[in-house]
C-alpha cells in the first residue's frame, strides 16, 4: 500500500550532498599521476576534501600512452540543482623536462579575460582551493612513487563549452568554458551561499573593471525596466535576487560610493521595513507597510480595510489612487526605503532608488536618481 507523504515532510527530508568540480579534478589528477608513475590501473581513489570529508570516487575513461595518462571523474551534485551534475572532469598527466609541476586548463575550462578574479588575465579559471587540491594529490602520488621529475596536468571538461552558455561566466570575464570551483570540496544542497557568492563576485569584477556606478536589480522585471525604460545596458547591472543586504555589504567592502537600485514595488516595498532579504519565506509585510503608511496619511477606515484585504501591491496602489492618498503614501515609503538603505552603506555614498510597477509604471524615486542616471549615461 502506498502511503501519501505530507509535503512538509518531503521538504524536511535530509538532502544528499555532492562534490565539486574541484574535487573531481583533484581526484582525476591524482589517479592519472599514480597510474603514469606506477604503471597499474586504478578504478577508485580516496580524496580527503578541505572540509575533512573523505570521498571514494570512481575513475572512468582511462587511456594511457608511454608518457601520459588520462582519466575522468564524474561530477555528482547530490540534491543540489546544478548544471554541471553528471559531467566528466578529465585530467591528463604527462612527463615533462625539469622538475616543475604545471597545472593548466584545456577544453571546456574557461580562460580569465578581465581583472578582478583570483586568477590573472589569461590564466585558466581554476580557483585557488581546487588548484591546491590538484597539486596536493599530484605531489602525494609523486612522493609515494619516489618521482622528482616534471609533470604537466591539463584539466578538461568537454561539456563545459556548452554549459558555459547557461552561466554568468562571460559577464565575469571567463570565456571558453566553465570554472573549476569549490572551497570545501563538497556541494551542499540548496546552495543559497553559492548564489550569494556569485553575486558578490560579479560586484567585485565590475568594480575591478572600472564601473563607477553599481547598478543593482533583484531580477528580470528590473532588467527589463533598465533596458526598455532607462535604456541602460543590462550587462552593466547585477541581478542580486532577494539578497539586497548582502549585495550592499559587498558594495561597501569593495568601495562603491555610487549605487543605482531599480526594483519592482512588490520587492522593494519590503525595504521600507528594513527587510533586506526579500524572499517571501523570510518576510512579506507588503500589506502591513502600505497599511501603516496609509493610516499615517489620515485615510479613513474604509480605505484602510480595502488595503488590508488587497492581495497584490498593484491592487493596493489602485486603491490609494482612488482615495487620493497614493502620492503621500509613496513619499513615506520611499523615505523609509532610503533610510534603511543608507543605514547599510557608507554615509558619504550616493544612492539612487527607482521603484516601479508593471501595471502602473514609475511609482517613486529618490532625489539622487537624476545625477546617477547622467553618470551611467556617460559610460554607456
C-alpha positions in Angstrom: 0.0 0.0 0.0 1.4 3.4 -1.0 1.2 5.9 1.8 0.8 9.6 0.7 3.6 11.8 2.1 2.9 15.2 3.6 4.6 18.0 1.6 6.2 19.4 4.8 7.8 16.0 5.5 9.1 15.8 1.9 10.6 19.3 2.3 12.3 18.4 5.6 13.9 15.2 4.4 17.7 15.1 4.6 19.2 16.2 1.3 22.2 14.4 -0.2 25.4 16.3 -0.5 27.6 16.0 -3.6 31.2 17.0 -4.6 32.6 19.9 -6.5 34.3 20.1 -9.9 37.5 20.9 -7.9 37.2 17.5 -6.1 36.7 15.8 -9.5 39.7 17.5 -11.0 41.9 16.7 -8.0 40.9 13.0 -7.9 41.4 12.6 -11.6 44.8 14.3 -11.5 45.9 12.2 -8.6 44.7 9.0 -10.2 46.4 9.8 -13.6 49.7 10.6 -11.8 49.6 7.4 -9.9 48.8 5.3 -13.0 51.5 7.1 -15.0 54.2 6.5 -12.4 53.2 3.1 -11.1 52.0 1.6 -14.4 48.9 0.0 -12.9 45.2 0.8 -13.3 43.0 2.4 -10.6 39.3 2.1 -10.7 38.6 4.1 -7.5 40.5 6.7 -5.4 40.0 8.2 -1.9 40.1 12.0 -1.7 40.3 13.9 1.6 38.4 17.2 0.9 39.3 20.6 2.6 36.1 20.1 4.7 37.6 16.9 6.2 35.2 14.6 4.4 36.8 11.6 2.6 35.3 10.8 -0.8 35.6 7.5 -2.6 35.4 8.4 -6.3 35.1 6.1 -9.3 37.7 6.5 -12.1 36.4 6.4 -15.7 37.6 6.8 -19.3 41.1 5.6 -18.6 43.6 5.9 -21.5 47.4 5.5 -21.5 50.4 6.3 -23.7 54.1 5.9 -23.0 54.4 9.3 -21.3 50.9 10.2 -20.3 47.7 9.0 -18.7 44.2 10.5 -19.0 41.2 9.6 -16.8 38.0 11.2 -15.6 35.7 11.6 -12.6 32.0 12.1 -12.9 30.6 15.1 -11.1 27.8 14.4 -8.6 26.0 17.4 -7.2 23.8 15.5 -4.8 20.4 17.0 -4.4 21.7 20.5 -5.4 20.3 21.7 -8.7 23.5 22.2 -10.7 24.1 22.5 -14.4 27.4 20.6 -14.0 25.8 17.5 -12.5 26.9 14.3 -14.2 29.6 15.8 -16.4 33.0 14.2 -16.7 36.1 16.1 -15.5 39.3 14.8 -17.1 42.9 15.1 -16.1 45.7 14.4 -18.4 49.2 14.0 -16.8 52.3 13.8 -18.8 56.0 13.8 -18.1 58.0 17.0 -19.0 61.6 18.1 -18.7 62.7 19.6 -15.4 61.1 19.3 -12.0 58.1 21.7 -12.3 54.5 20.7 -11.7 52.4 22.7 -14.2 48.6 22.8 -13.8 46.5 24.3 -16.6 43.1 24.1 -18.2 42.2 22.6 -21.5 39.0 22.1 -23.5 35.9 23.4 -21.7 37.8 25.1 -18.9 37.4 28.9 -19.2 40.1 31.5 -19.5 40.1 34.7 -17.5 39.7 37.8 -19.7 39.1 40.5 -17.1 40.8 41.6 -13.9 39.1 41.1 -10.5 39.2 37.3 -10.2 41.7 35.3 -8.1 43.4 34.2 -11.3 45.3 36.6 -13.6 44.1 37.5 -17.0 45.0 34.7 -19.5 45.1 32.0 -16.8 42.7 29.0 -16.7 39.7 29.6 -14.4 40.8 27.1 -11.8 40.1 28.6 -8.5 42.7 28.7 -5.7 41.5 25.9 -3.5 40.9 23.4 -6.4 44.3 24.2 -7.7 45.8 23.5 -4.2 43.8 20.2 -4.1 45.1 19.2 -7.5 48.7 20.0 -6.5 48.4 18.1 -3.3 47.1 14.9 -5.0 49.8 15.0 -7.7 52.6 15.7 -5.2 51.3 12.9 -2.9 51.5 10.4 -5.8 54.9 11.6 -6.8 56.2 11.2 -3.2 54.7 7.7 -3.0 56.5 6.7 -6.2 59.7 8.5 -5.4 59.4 10.7 -8.5 61.0 14.1 -8.6 60.7 15.0 -12.3 58.4 17.4 -14.0 54.7 16.9 -14.8 52.1 18.8 -16.8 48.5 18.4 -15.7 45.7 19.5 -18.0 42.2 19.6 -16.8 39.5 19.2 -19.5 35.7 19.4 -19.3 34.4 18.8 -22.8 30.8 19.6 -21.9 32.0 22.9 -20.3 31.8 24.7 -23.7 28.0 24.3 -23.8 27.4 24.6 -20.1 29.2 28.0 -20.0 26.4 29.4 -22.3 24.0 28.9 -19.4 26.1 30.6 -16.7 27.2 34.2 -15.8 30.8 33.3 -16.7 31.1 35.7 -19.7 29.9 38.6 -17.6 32.5 37.7 -15.0 35.2 37.7 -17.7 35.5 33.9 -18.1 35.3 32.7 -21.7 35.6 29.4 -23.5 34.3 27.2 -20.7 33.4 26.9 -17.0 35.4 27.4 -13.8 36.8 24.7 -11.6 35.2 25.6 -8.3 34.9 24.7 -4.7 36.2 25.8 -1.4 35.3 22.8 0.7 35.3 20.1 -2.0 31.7 19.3 -1.1 28.5 20.6 -2.7 25.9 21.4 -0.1 22.3 21.1 -1.3 20.2 24.2 -1.6 23.2 26.3 -2.2 22.0 29.7 -1.2 25.6 30.6 -0.2 26.7 29.7 -3.8 24.2 32.2 -5.2 25.3 34.9 -2.8 29.0 34.2 -3.7 28.3 34.6 -7.4 26.5 37.9 -6.8 29.4 39.2 -4.6 31.9 38.1 -7.3 30.1 39.9 -10.1 30.1 43.1 -8.0 33.8 42.8 -7.4 34.5 42.2 -11.1 32.6 45.2 -12.1 34.4 47.4 -9.6 37.8 45.9 -10.7 37.0 46.8 -14.3 36.3 50.5 -13.5 32.5 50.6 -13.3 31.9 53.6 -11.0 28.2 53.2 -10.5 26.9 49.9 -9.2 23.5 49.1 -10.7 21.5 46.6 -8.6 18.2 45.0 -9.5 16.6 41.9 -8.0 15.6 40.1 -11.2 14.1 40.1 -14.7 11.5 42.8 -14.1 14.2 45.2 -13.1 16.4 44.2 -16.0 13.6 44.8 -18.4 12.9 48.2 -16.9 16.6 49.2 -17.1 16.7 48.2 -20.8 13.3 49.3 -22.0 12.6 52.4 -19.9 16.1 53.7 -18.9 17.9 52.4 -22.0 20.8 51.1 -19.8 23.0 48.2 -21.0 21.8 45.3 -18.9 25.4 43.9 -18.8 26.2 46.8 -16.6 23.7 45.6 -13.9 24.0 43.0 -11.2 21.0 40.8 -10.6 21.0 40.4 -6.8 17.9 38.2 -6.5 16.5 38.6 -2.9 19.9 39.2 -1.4 19.8 43.0 -1.3 21.6 43.3 2.1 24.5 41.0 1.0 24.8 42.9 -2.3 25.0 46.3 -0.4 27.5 44.9 2.1 29.8 43.8 -0.8 29.4 47.2 -2.5 30.7 48.8 0.8 33.5 46.2 1.0 34.9 47.0 -2.5 34.5 50.7 -2.1 31.5 51.6 -4.2 30.3 55.2 -3.5 27.6 55.4 -6.1 24.8 52.9 -6.3 21.7 52.8 -8.5 18.9 50.4 -7.4 15.9 49.6 -9.6 13.2 47.3 -8.4 9.5 46.2 -8.6 7.3 47.6 -5.8 6.4 44.1 -4.7 10.0 43.5 -3.6 11.3 47.0 -2.8 8.4 48.0 -0.6 9.8 45.4 1.9 12.9 47.6 2.2 10.8 50.2 3.9 10.6 47.9 6.9 14.3 47.1 6.9 13.8 43.7 5.3 17.0 43.1 3.3 16.2 39.6 2.2 13.0 40.0 0.2 12.2 36.3 -0.3 8.6 35.6 0.8 9.9 32.8 3.1 11.8 35.4 5.1 9.1 38.0 5.4 6.3 39.6 3.5 4.9 42.7 5.2 3.9 44.4 1.9 0.3 45.0 3.1 1.4 46.0 6.6 3.8 48.6 5.2 1.2 50.0 2.9 -1.4 49.9 5.7 0.7 51.7 8.3 1.7 54.5 5.8 -1.9 54.9 4.6 -3.0 55.3 8.2 -0.3 57.9 8.7 -1.7 59.8 5.7 -5.0 60.0 7.5 -7.0 57.7 5.3 -10.5 56.7 6.6 -11.4 53.2 7.9 -13.0 52.1 4.6 -9.8 52.8 2.7 -7.7 51.0 5.4 -9.9 48.0 5.3 -9.6 47.8 1.5 -5.8 48.0 1.7 -5.8 45.3 4.4 -7.8 42.9 2.1 -5.7 43.6 -1.0 -3.6 40.7 -2.3 -1.1 42.4 -4.6 0.8 45.7 -4.4 -0.8 46.7 -7.7 -4.2 46.4 -6.1 -3.1 48.5 -3.1 -1.8 51.2 -5.5 -5.1 51.3 -7.3 -7.0 51.7 -4.0 -4.7 54.5 -3.0 -5.1 56.2 -6.4 -8.9 56.2 -6.0 -8.7 57.5 -2.4 -6.2 60.3 -3.3 -3.6 59.0 -0.9 -1.1 57.4 -3.3 1.4 60.3 -3.6 1.7 60.8 0.2 2.0 57.1 0.9 4.7 56.6 -1.7 6.7 59.5 -0.4 6.6 58.0 3.1 7.6 54.6 1.8 10.4 56.0 -0.3 11.8 57.9 2.7 11.8 54.7 4.7 13.5 52.7 1.9 16.2 55.3 1.6 16.6 55.4 5.4 17.3 51.7 5.6 19.5 51.6 2.5 21.6 54.5 3.7 21.9 52.7 7.1 23.6 49.8 5.2 26.1 51.7 3.2 28.8 54.4 3.8 27.5 57.7 5.0 29.1 59.5 2.1 27.7 57.2 -0.6 25.3 58.4 -3.2 22.4 56.0 -3.5 19.5 56.4 -6.0 16.4 54.2 -5.9 13.7 53.7 -8.5 10.6 51.7 -7.7 8.2 50.7 -10.5 5.1 48.6 -11.2 4.3 46.6 -14.3 0.7 47.9 -14.2 1.4 51.5 -13.0 4.9 52.3 -14.3 7.2 54.5 -12.3 6.0 54.6 -8.7 8.7 56.5 -6.9 12.3 57.6 -7.0 14.8 59.3 -4.7 16.4 62.7 -5.3 19.8 61.4 -6.3 18.5 59.4 -9.3 19.0 62.2 -11.8 22.7 62.6 -11.1 23.3 58.9 -11.1 21.5 58.4 -14.4 23.7 61.1 -16.0 26.8 59.3 -14.8 25.5 55.9 -16.1 24.8 57.6 -19.4 28.4 58.8 -19.6 29.8 55.3 -19.7 27.3 53.5 -21.9 
